[in-house]
Amino acid sequence: MHGYDKEGRPDQHPKRRGSVTSTMSRPSVDVTPLSESPAAVALFCHGGTADSTTPPSDGALSLLRMRAIQHAVRDRLEEQGIEPWLLRYRFAGWNGSRADAAHDTRWALDEVSRRHGDIPVVLVGHSMGGRAAIRAAGHPAVRAVCALAPWVPPNDPVSQLRGKTLVIAHGRGDRWVPARGSLEFALRAKHVTPQTARFTLPGGHSLLRRAHAWHELVREVVSAGLGFEPFGPTLTNAFQQEPPAGLTAPL
């Protein structure tokens, strides 16, 4: 069973194999440009580990998992003019107060503005990527965050979420990053942004069980968070309910 270390960080050491494509000097993004200028961007942030200054490899499971989610929703997003980006961190680790993944996420948000001007962004993150997405939510381009099994230690800030939409989903059987952590975070976030919802699903940290449900949630949060469609009744009801209702509902 995997849990937290003494500083509240997930005790995890992902496998690294294959060729290294990130550099230590700057992060990068994998993106296939749309044929026309995008109306918005969905930025996908993969998971990682607590401490590592090794660049994530092409074969890192956390990167492959997020790429699979990106590919599962890409066609439907592109039909709406939403360009999917996959962030590649400089390092596989969060690395304490350096918060490298959060800095790289902010770099990617600035890169969206540099390439496309003032267009909105929804952040989608898994595990450490969920933490990075939440931490970077204060960027003016961000409209919403979809955090999948996010690693959010007890003292992580919530003030940057003011005025944003936050949707969290977590596997009830997650032994790597226990779901209680995201519930405690969601309870704090709800006081900052009423547009907060959290759901639980069967399965663990890999998001493989009921994969379609995870993918459909991501697609809805991105599209509705950007205003391309209304939120469906499940999310709308969760936003409107007083905590803890709306933060503990099964999906």
N, C-alpha and C positions, 0 to 999 in steps of 0.2 A: 504494500500500500504506500502510495506517495502522498506526502502532506506538505506542511510548511516548515521552513527552517526557523531558527531562533529569531530572525528579523522579520518574520511574516512573509517570506518569499517562498514560492513553490520550489520544493527540492526536486529538481528535474535536470537531466543531462541528455538532451536529444542527440540521436545519432547523427554523425556528420560523415557524408560520403560523397563521392562524385567530384566534379570540378568546381572550383570556387569562382563565382562570377561577381561578387561584391568586392569593393575595394575599401581600404581603411581610410581613404581620403574623403570619400563622399558616398552617400547612398545613391540608389538609382531606382527607376521604375520600369516595369515591363508594360508596354501599352501598344496596342494596334490602333492607330488613329482612325477616326471615323472619316468617311468620304467627305463630309461637310463639317464645319466647325461645331463642336459639341455645345449643347445647351447647359450641360452640367457634367460633373465627374463623380464616379463612385470610387473611392480609394480603399483598397483592400490591404489590411495590415496583418501579416502572419505572426505566429507565435514564436517563442524562443525559450530562453532559460534565464535564471537569475543572474548569473555571472559568467561572462565569456567575452573575450576580445577577439575571438576567432570569427571570421566572416562566415555567415551561413552558406552552406553548400547547396548546389542544385538539387541534391538528393535529400535535403533535410525534410523530415516528415512534416514539420510545421509549415514549411513553404509549400510542399505538395498538397497539403490539405486545403490551404487557402486558395491555391491555384484552382483546385477542383471546384470550390465554391464559386469562384469568379467565373469559371467556364460554364457552370450550370445555369447561371443567371445572365450571362453576357448577351445572348441574342435578344432577349426581351428588353434589356436595358438599352441596347443600341437602337432598337426600334423607336425608342422615345428620345433619342439624341443624347443619351447618357454614355459617356466614355468610361469604360472600366480600366482602372490603373491598379497594378500590383506593385506595392512598395518592396524594395530589396534593401534591408538594413545594412549598415556598415559592419555591425557586430551581431552575433547570435544572442548576446546577453543584454539585460536591462542595465546592469552594472551600477547598482546603488543610486547614490544621489546624482550620478551623471545622467541617468534616465536616457540612455542613448537612443532607444527606440522611439521615445516621445520626440526627441530633437529631430530624428530622421523623418518622423511623420509631419512635423511642422515644415521641414525643408520641402517635402513633397507638396504640401498645401501652397507654399510660396511658389513652387514650380508650376502648379496649375495656373496661378495668377500670372506668372511670367509668360506662359505659353498661350493662355486663352483669355486673359483679362479677368474681369469681375464676374465670374460664374460661380454658382453654388456647388457645394461638395457634401456628400454623405460619406462618413467613415464607417467601414466594416472591419472589425478586428476580432481575432480569436486568441484567447489565452493572454499571453504577453501583448499581443497585438490589440486586444481589447483594452488593456490598460493604457497602451500608447494612444489609441484612438480617443479614449475618455480624457486623457491628460491634455491632448491637443485640441479638444473641442472648443476652446475659447477663441480659436482663430476665426476671424470675421467671415471667412468663406464657408464655414461649417454650418449646416442646417440641422443635421441629425447624426446620431451615432447608433450603430447596431453592434452590440458587444456580445459575442458568443463565448460562453464559458470564460468570462474575463477573470484574470488574476488581478484583484483589487485589494491590496492589504488595508487594514483597518484605518490607517492614518492618511490614505490618499485623499486629495482635495476634491470638492464637488462644486466650488463656486464658479468654475469655468464653464459649467453646464447651464448657467442661467440663460434662459431664452432659447435653449436648444431642445430637441427631442431626443430622448434616450430610451432605447429598447434593449433589454438584456434577455438572453435565453441561456439556460444552463441545464445540463443533464443531471437528473436526480441521483444517478449512480456515479458521478464524477469523483474519483478517488485522487486524481492528480491535482485538481484545483477545486476543493469542495464547494458545493453550491451555497453553503451558508455565507460565504464571504461576499458573494454578489448580492445576496438578499440584504445583508447589513449595509452594503454600499447603496443599494437602491432605496432603502428607507431614508438614508441621509440625502440622497439626490432628490427625492420627491419633495423635500422642503425647499429646494432651490428651483426646480423646474417641475411643475405639475404634469408636464407632458413626459412622464416617466412610466414605463411599464416593464414588467419582468415576468417571464414564463419559464416553466420547467418542462422538460421532456424526459422520456425514458432514455437510458443509455449513459455512457461515460463521456470522457474528454475528447474522444476522437470524432464525434459528430456523425458517426457512420450509421447508427441506428436511426431509422426514420429520416434518412437524409433529405428526402423530398420536403419534409416539414421545415427543416432548417433552411433549405434553399428558398422555399416560398416566403418564409419570414424575411429573409434578407432582401428578396426582390421587392416585397411590399414596403419595407421600411425605406429602402432607397427611393423607390418611385413616389411613394406618398410623402416621404420626408422632403422631397424636392418639389412637391406640389403638382406632380404629373397626374396624380389620381388621388381620390380620398382614401383615408385609412379605412380598412374594413371594420366590421362590427366588433370583432374580437379585440383588436387594438384600441378602438375607440372606447369600448367599455372599460378596458383596463386603465386607460388614461383618466377616465372620469371617476373611478372608484377611489375611496379613501384608503390609505394604507392600513393594514397590510394587504387588503384585497387589491387586486390589480398588480400585485408584486409577487404573488405566489400561485397564480393560476396555471393549471396544466395546459399545454398546447396540443 
